[in-house]
């Protein structure tokens, strides 16, 4: 009989241990080591952004079948140029650069916008695509800035063009694209398709749309009892008691 009782007690103990193991590891941690969980920002509805911007800029934009939305809240390692098909409601994402003046550390994240001549930075706001031309970077497309934040686009020669430093293969080797001087630069293989689908008279809107996830709180050290004796900096001796 005692052996049966002991066996039942043992099984109950194993079941309890199993329940502890099944509980989330985070719940078993002491309070001081539980760190706050970071949340992922919801994806941006680029189709909704395109509709809103078309409505706001309709008097300047004769062609509304396709819209380019550039989400500079994402790093250059992520596809962040949304090519929005307004008829089919389809969104395709492609990598695109930002200006070196917007990312002095060259870590792949846009830090600031600027419309100032000579800033080499990206400008936010709505643009109208203009004519094609052949320039120093090959096939290119001029842009007209439609807002106070980007109305120097023509003076600054802010255009759409292609370059080797925007090739998506660089993301695999360097973790980011290169930087432009404020232009919207695509990989040379992608550029013909972008120029074809975003011909003259269409809208490109650029801004920081995706919100960065909150930074985690600094790691919290465990509480330390005030009455613990510490070793002196000069003597280097350790106490033998903690009274």
C-alpha positions as CSV (number, residue, x, y, z in Angstrom):
1,X,0.0,0.0,0.0
2,X,2.8,2.4,0.9
3,X,4.5,1.7,-2.4
4,X,1.3,2.5,-4.2
5,X,1.0,5.8,-2.4
6,X,4.6,6.6,-3.1
7,X,4.0,5.9,-6.8
8,X,1.0,8.2,-6.9
9,X,3.0,10.9,-5.1
10,X,5.8,10.5,-7.6
11,X,3.3,10.7,-10.6
12,X,1.7,13.8,-9.1
13,X,5.2,15.4,-8.7
14,X,6.0,14.6,-12.3
15,X,2.8,16.1,-13.5
16,X,3.5,19.3,-11.5
17,X,7.0,19.5,-13.0
18,X,5.5,19.0,-16.5
19,X,3.0,21.9,-15.9
20,X,5.9,24.1,-14.8
21,X,7.8,23.2,-17.9
22,X,4.8,23.9,-20.1
23,X,4.3,27.4,-18.6
24,X,5.9,30.2,-20.6
25,X,9.6,30.5,-19.7
26,X,9.1,34.3,-19.4
27,X,6.5,33.7,-16.6
28,X,9.0,31.7,-14.6
29,X,11.6,34.5,-14.6
30,X,12.0,36.8,-11.6
31,X,10.5,40.3,-12.0
32,X,13.9,42.0,-12.4
33,X,14.9,39.9,-15.5
34,X,11.6,40.2,-17.4
35,X,12.2,42.7,-20.1
36,X,9.4,44.6,-21.9
37,X,8.2,43.0,-25.2
38,X,8.6,45.1,-28.3
39,X,5.6,45.2,-30.6
40,X,5.8,45.1,-34.4
41,X,4.2,48.1,-36.2
42,X,1.2,47.2,-38.4
43,X,2.0,47.1,-42.1
44,X,1.2,50.3,-44.0
45,X,-1.8,50.3,-46.3
46,X,0.0,51.8,-49.4
47,X,-3.1,51.6,-51.5
48,X,-5.0,53.8,-49.0
49,X,-2.0,56.2,-48.9
50,X,-2.0,56.4,-52.7
51,X,-5.8,57.1,-52.8
52,X,-5.4,59.9,-50.3
53,X,-2.5,61.5,-52.1
54,X,-4.2,61.3,-55.5
55,X,-7.3,63.1,-54.0
56,X,-5.0,65.8,-52.5
57,X,-3.0,66.3,-55.7
58,X,-5.6,65.6,-58.3
59,X,-5.3,68.9,-60.1
60,X,-1.6,68.3,-60.8
61,X,-1.7,64.6,-61.7
62,X,-3.3,63.7,-65.0
63,X,-2.5,60.0,-64.9
64,X,-3.9,58.2,-61.9
65,X,-3.7,54.5,-62.9
66,X,-0.4,53.9,-61.0
67,X,1.3,55.6,-58.1
68,X,4.7,55.3,-56.5
69,X,4.8,55.4,-52.7
70,X,8.2,55.6,-51.0
71,X,8.2,54.5,-47.4
72,X,11.3,56.0,-45.8
73,X,10.3,54.6,-42.4
74,X,12.0,51.4,-43.6
75,X,15.7,50.9,-44.1
76,X,17.3,50.6,-47.5
77,X,17.8,46.9,-46.8
78,X,14.0,46.5,-47.2
79,X,11.8,46.9,-50.3
80,X,10.2,50.3,-49.6
81,X,9.1,51.6,-53.0
82,X,5.5,50.6,-53.4
83,X,4.3,50.6,-57.0
84,X,0.6,50.8,-56.6
85,X,-1.8,49.6,-59.4
86,X,-4.8,51.7,-58.6
87,X,-7.0,49.8,-61.1
88,X,-6.2,46.3,-59.9
89,X,-5.6,47.3,-56.3
90,X,-2.2,45.5,-56.5
91,X,1.0,46.6,-54.7
92,X,4.6,45.6,-55.7
93,X,7.6,46.5,-53.5
94,X,11.1,47.3,-54.7
95,X,14.3,48.6,-53.1
96,X,15.2,52.3,-53.6
97,X,17.9,54.5,-52.2
98,X,17.9,57.7,-50.1
99,X,20.2,60.6,-50.1
100,X,23.6,60.7,-48.3
101,X,22.6,63.9,-46.5
102,X,19.7,62.0,-44.9
103,X,22.0,59.2,-43.7
104,X,25.5,60.6,-42.8
105,X,26.4,57.5,-40.8
106,X,25.5,55.3,-43.8
107,X,23.8,52.7,-41.7
108,X,20.9,52.3,-44.1
109,X,18.3,54.4,-42.2
110,X,17.0,57.8,-43.3
111,X,17.4,60.2,-40.4
112,X,16.1,63.5,-41.9
113,X,14.6,65.1,-44.9
114,X,15.8,68.3,-46.5
115,X,14.7,70.5,-49.4
116,X,17.9,72.7,-49.2
117,X,20.1,73.0,-52.3
118,X,23.4,71.3,-51.6
119,X,22.0,69.1,-48.7
120,X,22.4,65.9,-50.7
121,X,19.3,64.7,-48.7
122,X,16.0,63.2,-49.7
123,X,13.0,65.5,-49.7
124,X,9.6,64.3,-48.5
125,X,6.3,65.1,-50.3
126,X,4.4,64.6,-53.5
127,X,6.1,64.7,-56.9
128,X,4.8,64.6,-60.5
129,X,6.8,62.5,-62.9
130,X,7.9,64.4,-65.9
131,X,9.8,63.7,-69.1
132,X,12.3,61.0,-69.9
133,X,15.9,62.0,-70.7
134,X,19.3,60.6,-71.2
135,X,21.8,62.0,-68.7
136,X,25.0,61.2,-66.8
137,X,23.3,58.2,-65.2
138,X,21.7,56.9,-68.5
139,X,17.9,56.7,-68.8
140,X,16.3,59.0,-66.3
141,X,13.0,60.7,-65.5
142,X,12.6,64.3,-64.2
143,X,10.4,65.1,-61.2
144,X,8.4,68.2,-60.2
145,X,8.1,68.8,-56.5
146,X,4.5,69.8,-55.6
147,X,4.9,70.8,-52.0
148,X,7.0,73.3,-50.0
149,X,9.1,70.4,-48.7
150,X,10.2,69.4,-52.1
151,X,9.7,72.4,-54.5
152,X,13.4,72.6,-55.1
153,X,13.5,69.2,-56.9
154,X,14.1,70.8,-60.3
155,X,16.9,73.1,-59.0
156,X,18.5,70.2,-57.1
157,X,18.2,67.8,-60.1
158,X,16.2,65.3,-58.1
159,X,15.2,62.6,-60.6
160,X,14.6,58.9,-61.0
161,X,17.6,57.0,-62.4
162,X,19.5,53.8,-62.1
163,X,22.9,53.0,-60.6
164,X,25.1,50.0,-59.6
165,X,25.0,51.1,-55.9
166,X,21.2,50.5,-55.8
167,X,21.4,46.9,-57.0
168,X,19.4,44.7,-54.6
169,X,22.4,42.2,-54.6
170,X,24.2,44.7,-52.3
171,X,21.7,44.0,-49.6
172,X,23.0,40.4,-49.3
173,X,26.7,41.5,-49.2
174,X,26.5,44.8,-47.3
175,X,23.2,44.8,-45.6
176,X,22.0,48.0,-47.3
177,X,22.0,49.9,-50.6
178,X,24.4,52.8,-51.4
179,X,23.3,56.4,-51.1
180,X,22.3,58.9,-53.7
181,X,22.5,62.7,-53.7
182,X,18.8,62.9,-53.0
183,X,17.5,61.1,-56.2
184,X,15.3,58.0,-56.2
185,X,17.8,55.5,-57.5
186,X,16.9,51.9,-58.5
187,X,19.0,49.0,-59.6
188,X,19.9,49.1,-63.2
189,X,17.9,45.9,-64.0
190,X,14.8,47.3,-62.2
191,X,14.9,50.8,-63.8
192,X,13.4,50.1,-67.2
193,X,10.3,48.5,-65.6
194,X,10.0,51.4,-63.1
195,X,10.3,54.0,-65.9
196,X,7.8,52.2,-68.1
197,X,5.1,51.9,-65.4
198,X,5.7,55.3,-63.9
199,X,5.7,57.4,-67.1
200,X,5.1,61.1,-67.3
201,X,2.2,62.7,-65.4
202,X,2.0,60.3,-62.5
203,X,2.4,60.7,-58.7
204,X,5.3,59.7,-56.5
205,X,4.8,60.4,-52.8
206,X,7.7,60.0,-50.3
207,X,7.6,60.2,-46.5
208,X,8.4,58.2,-43.4
209,X,5.3,56.0,-43.3
210,X,6.3,53.0,-41.3
211,X,6.8,53.8,-37.6
212,X,10.0,52.3,-36.2
213,X,9.3,49.8,-33.3
214,X,9.9,51.3,-29.9
215,X,13.4,50.9,-28.5
216,X,13.7,48.3,-25.7
217,X,14.1,49.7,-22.3
218,X,17.6,49.6,-20.9
219,X,18.4,46.2,-19.3
220,X,17.5,46.2,-15.6
221,X,20.0,44.9,-13.2
222,X,18.8,42.8,-10.2
223,X,18.2,44.6,-7.0
224,X,21.3,44.7,-4.7
225,X,20.9,44.7,-0.9
226,X,22.1,47.9,0.7
227,X,23.9,46.2,3.5
228,X,26.2,44.1,1.2
229,X,29.8,45.1,1.9
230,X,31.9,45.7,-1.2
231,X,35.6,45.3,-1.7
232,X,37.6,48.5,-1.4
233,X,39.0,49.9,-4.6
234,X,42.4,50.3,-3.1
235,X,42.7,47.3,-0.8
236,X,41.2,44.8,-3.3
237,X,40.1,42.6,-0.4
238,X,36.7,40.9,-0.3
239,X,34.5,40.7,2.8
240,X,34.0,37.3,4.3
241,X,30.5,38.2,5.6
242,X,27.5,40.2,4.3
243,X,26.1,41.5,7.6
